[in-house]
Amino acid sequence: MAGECYDLLMRIRPAELADSEAIAVAHVRSWQAAYQGLVPQQYLDGMTSSQRQPIWERLLAETSWPWKGILVAEFDGSVAGFTGFGPTRDRDENSATVAEITTIYLAPEFWGAGVGRQLMTTALETMAQAGYEKATLWVLEANVRARRFYESNGWHSDGSVKQDETRGFLLTEIRYRRVVN
């Protein structure tokens, strides 16, 4: 993995099983703030960190550096956000050379503070060190804030679109990509 990053009080590091609760809290809080008006409010209101924590425990137990991992951003010992990545899951891509950012979320109070940018940079550095050449990610088509963030970090839409109804409502996602360097 790329070296740990310290920026004032921020530290980017590989997530540990003990981080599962804090990751679940950041995940839920981020969804509830970022997706307001984009997904049904009833779904957002029903999200709890206690429901998400077992999922994160399982995902953390499955990480296998350097091909797949979860990074957390810590501020003064508390998890401010996280990102997950691994080989692409898309069938039209080569998983030996294309990685995927599978998740990136920050607690809302850290939005705009450079935390997401540093998480993304560290994940891309880690992917490059693992031999990946390109990276992709999927973003809600209607999530203008996230799309602006990705575009300002060198990502661009490649025209691929998918529909996700696994949560009981329709989400339209578009794929973004960039070179890993």
VOPAGU-2260 file (C-alpha; in pm, 1 decimal, decimal comma):
REM VOPAGU-2260
SITE   aa  ch    i         X         Y         Z
SITE  MET   A    0       0,0       0,0       0,0
SITE  ALA   A    1     103,8     357,1     -49,4
SITE  GLY   A    2     259,6     511,2     258,3
SITE  GLU   A    3      34,5     645,1     527,0
SITE  CYS   A    4     -55,8    1007,4     477,6
SITE  TYR   A    5     -54,9    1260,8     756,4
SITE  ASP   A    6    -202,8    1600,6     679,9
SITE  LEU   A    7    -234,8    1805,3     997,0
SITE  LEU   A    8    -460,7    1580,0    1203,7
SITE  MET   A    9    -559,2    1349,7     915,2
SITE  ARG   A   10    -424,4    1001,8     864,3
SITE  ILE   A   11    -514,1     764,7     580,3
SITE  ARG   A   12    -463,9     399,2     671,1
SITE  PRO   A   13    -594,0      52,2     591,7
SITE  ALA   A   14    -919,7     -18,4     771,5
SITE  GLU   A   15    -921,1    -275,9    1049,7
SITE  LEU   A   16   -1201,7    -494,6    1180,1
SITE  ALA   A   17   -1225,0    -265,2    1483,5
SITE  ASP   A   18   -1326,7      17,8    1246,7
SITE  SER   A   19   -1648,8    -155,8    1137,4
SITE  GLU   A   20   -1876,9      42,3    1369,2
SITE  ALA   A   21   -1723,6     379,2    1279,9
SITE  ILE   A   22   -1736,8     295,8     907,8
SITE  ALA   A   23   -2103,0     196,7     941,5
SITE  VAL   A   24   -2182,4     526,9    1114,9
SITE  ALA   A   25   -2002,4     732,5     846,9
SITE  HIS   A   26   -2172,6     528,0     574,2
SITE  VAL   A   27   -2524,0     585,3     706,8
SITE  ARG   A   28   -2471,0     954,2     786,6
SITE  SER   A   29   -2324,4    1013,4     441,7
SITE  TRP   A   30   -2610,8     837,0     263,1
SITE  GLN   A   31   -2870,8    1024,0     468,1
SITE  ALA   A   32   -2716,8    1360,3     376,3
SITE  ALA   A   33   -2591,4    1299,0      20,1
SITE  TYR   A   34   -2889,0    1106,9    -114,4
SITE  GLN   A   35   -3166,8    1322,0      32,2
SITE  GLY   A   36   -3402,0    1388,8    -256,8
SITE  LEU   A   37   -3226,4    1127,1    -472,9
SITE  VAL   A   38   -3359,4     811,7    -303,8
SITE  PRO   A   39   -3682,8     763,1    -110,7
SITE  GLN   A   40   -3672,7     940,6     226,3
SITE  GLN   A   41   -3830,3     636,7     392,7
SITE  TYR   A   42   -3530,1     428,2     290,1
SITE  LEU   A   43   -3285,0     687,9     423,7
SITE  ASP   A   44   -3476,2     723,1     751,3
SITE  GLY   A   45   -3470,4     345,3     795,7
SITE  MET   A   46   -3092,9     314,8     762,2
SITE  THR   A   47   -2904,9     238,0    1084,4
SITE  SER   A   48   -2540,4     180,9    1159,0
SITE  SER   A   49   -2630,8    -132,4    1358,0
SITE  GLN   A   50   -2773,9    -282,5    1035,5
SITE  ARG   A   51   -2464,5    -186,2     835,7
SITE  GLN   A   52   -2197,9    -290,3    1086,7
SITE  PRO   A   53   -2219,4    -668,4    1019,0
SITE  ILE   A   54   -2183,7    -598,3     646,4
SITE  TRP   A   55   -1869,6    -395,1     711,4
SITE  GLU   A   56   -1731,7    -662,8     943,8
SITE  ARG   A   57   -1768,8    -916,6     662,0
SITE  LEU   A   58   -1615,1    -685,5     401,2
SITE  LEU   A   59   -1320,9    -601,3     627,0
SITE  ALA   A   60   -1258,1    -970,0     689,5
SITE  GLU   A   61   -1248,2   -1029,0     310,6
SITE  THR   A   62    -984,2    -767,5     222,2
SITE  SER   A   63    -666,8    -898,1      63,3
SITE  TRP   A   64    -399,7    -633,4       8,7
SITE  PRO   A   65    -288,9    -507,3    -236,6
SITE  TRP   A   66    -563,5    -625,5    -474,7
SITE  LYS   A   67    -859,8    -531,0    -261,8
SITE  GLY   A   68    -888,3    -301,2      33,9
SITE  ILE   A   69   -1066,6     -46,3     244,0
SITE  LEU   A   70    -896,3     271,6     358,1
SITE  VAL   A   71   -1015,1     502,2     633,7
SITE  ALA   A   72    -943,9     868,3     691,8
SITE  GLU   A   73    -890,9     940,7    1059,9
SITE  PHE   A   74    -907,3    1277,4    1229,2
SITE  ASP   A   75    -782,5    1281,2    1584,5
SITE  GLY   A   76    -847,8     907,4    1617,1
SITE  SER   A   77   -1201,6     914,8    1471,3
SITE  VAL   A   78   -1305,6     778,8    1132,0
SITE  ALA   A   79   -1410,6    1069,3     908,4
SITE  GLY   A   80   -1464,8     861,9     595,3
SITE  PHE   A   81   -1357,7     560,9     395,4
SITE  THR   A   82   -1308,8     419,8      48,2
SITE  GLY   A   83   -1312,2      65,4     -81,7
SITE  PHE   A   84   -1156,9     -70,8    -399,6
SITE  GLY   A   85   -1062,5    -388,2    -579,5
SITE  PRO   A   86   -1056,9    -546,7    -923,3
SITE  THR   A   87   -1339,6    -427,0   -1146,7
SITE  ARG   A   88   -1665,9    -616,1   -1117,0
SITE  ASP   A   89   -1773,4    -516,0   -1467,6
SITE  ARG   A   90   -1782,0    -795,3   -1722,7
SITE  ASP   A   91   -1677,4    -565,4   -2006,8
SITE  GLU   A   92   -1349,1    -477,8   -1831,9
SITE  ASN   A   93   -1026,7    -672,3   -1767,0
SITE  SER   A   94    -998,9    -728,1   -1391,2
SITE  ALA   A   95    -621,9    -781,0   -1422,5
SITE  THR   A   96    -565,1    -422,8   -1540,0
SITE  VAL   A   97    -877,9    -232,1   -1432,7
SITE  ALA   A   98    -958,7    -161,0   -1068,4
SITE  GLU   A   99   -1281,1     -18,9    -928,2
SITE  ILE   A  100   -1355,8     227,6    -650,1
SITE  THR   A  101   -1651,1      43,0    -500,6
SITE  THR   A  102   -1736,0     294,7    -230,5
SITE  ILE   A  103   -1627,1     632,5     -97,7
SITE  TYR   A  104   -1817,7     811,5     177,0
SITE  LEU   A  105   -1742,7    1083,4     429,5
SITE  ALA   A  106   -1926,6    1204,4     735,2
SITE  PRO   A  107   -2098,1    1525,7     613,6
SITE  GLU   A  108   -1897,4    1755,1     841,3
SITE  PHE   A  109   -1584,1    1658,6     644,4
SITE  TRP   A  110   -1724,2    1737,4     298,1
SITE  GLY   A  111   -1516,8    1996,5     116,2
SITE  ALA   A  112   -1219,8    1962,8     353,0
SITE  GLY   A  113    -996,3    1760,7     117,1
SITE  VAL   A  114   -1056,9    1428,2     293,9
SITE  GLY   A  115   -1225,2    1266,3      -6,1
SITE  ARG   A  116    -950,1    1388,2    -238,1
SITE  GLN   A  117    -683,1    1235,8     -13,6
SITE  LEU   A  118    -871,6     906,9      19,2
SITE  MET   A  119    -906,2     891,6    -360,2
SITE  THR   A  120    -539,2     977,7    -416,5
SITE  THR   A  121    -420,7     711,6    -171,9
SITE  ALA   A  122    -652,6     449,2    -323,7
SITE  LEU   A  123    -525,5     531,4    -674,9
SITE  GLU   A  124    -162,4     512,6    -557,9
SITE  THR   A  125    -234,1     173,3    -400,5
SITE  MET   A  126    -397,7      51,0    -722,8
SITE  ALA   A  127     -96,8     165,9    -926,3
SITE  GLN   A  128     139,0     -16,6    -690,7
SITE  ALA   A  129     -72,3    -331,3    -735,8
SITE  GLY   A  130     -25,2    -307,0   -1114,1
SITE  TYR   A  131    -360,4    -167,9   -1223,9
SITE  GLU   A  132    -359,3      66,9   -1524,5
SITE  LYS   A  133    -711,8     211,3   -1511,4
SITE  ALA   A  134    -988,3     257,3   -1257,4
SITE  THR   A  135   -1365,8     285,8   -1276,9
SITE  LEU   A  136   -1645,2     374,4   -1038,7
SITE  TRP   A  137   -2023,1     397,7   -1053,4
SITE  VAL   A  138   -2211,4     707,1    -937,2
SITE  LEU   A  139   -2578,6     796,7    -921,0
SITE  GLU   A  140   -2660,8     989,9   -1234,0
SITE  ALA   A  141   -2855,3    1245,9   -1027,6
SITE  ASN   A  142   -2575,2    1297,5    -772,9
SITE  VAL   A  143   -2438,0    1620,4    -917,2
SITE  ARG   A  144   -2218,2    1693,6    -613,3
SITE  ALA   A  145   -2037,0    1358,1    -638,2
SITE  ARG   A  146   -2001,6    1387,3   -1015,1
SITE  ARG   A  147   -1839,3    1730,5    -978,4
SITE  PHE   A  148   -1600,5    1583,1    -718,6
SITE  TYR   A  149   -1499,3    1297,6    -949,4
SITE  GLU   A  150   -1459,9    1522,0   -1250,9
SITE  SER   A  151   -1238,7    1762,3   -1053,7
SITE  ASN   A  152   -1019,5    1461,8    -970,4
SITE  GLY   A  153    -961,9    1352,1   -1330,3
SITE  TRP   A  154   -1254,5    1111,9   -1376,3
SITE  HIS   A  155   -1485,2    1122,7   -1680,2
SITE  SER   A  156   -1805,3     946,6   -1776,2
SITE  ASP   A  157   -1748,7     670,0   -2030,9
SITE  GLY   A  158   -2115,1     650,2   -2138,0
SITE  SER   A  159   -2197,8     324,0   -1957,4
SITE  VAL   A  160   -2526,6     325,1   -1764,4
SITE  LYS   A  161   -2686,8      65,7   -1538,4
SITE  GLN   A  162   -3013,4      38,9   -1351,9
SITE  ASP   A  163   -3014,9     -91,9    -993,2
SITE  GLU   A  164   -3341,0    -201,6    -829,0
SITE  THR   A  165   -3191,0    -417,3    -551,8
SITE  ARG   A  166   -3319,5    -183,0    -279,1
SITE  GLY   A  167   -3678,3    -184,0    -403,8
SITE  PHE   A  168   -3655,1     139,4    -604,2
SITE  LEU   A  169   -3478,5     238,5    -924,0
SITE  LEU   A  170   -3131,5     393,3    -915,7
SITE  THR   A  171   -2964,7     495,3   -1240,6
SITE  GLU   A  172   -2586,2     487,1   -1222,8
SITE  ILE   A  173   -2323,4     599,9   -1470,7
SITE  ARG   A  174   -1967,1     474,7   -1493,6
SITE  TYR   A  175   -1669,0     702,3   -1459,9
SITE  ARG   A  176   -1310,2     609,0   -1542,1
SITE  ARG   A  177    -956,4     738,6   -1533,5
SITE  VAL   A  178    -598,3     627,6   -1576,0
SITE  VAL   A  179    -429,6     511,9   -1256,7
SITE  ASN   A  180    -103,9     700,8   -1202,5
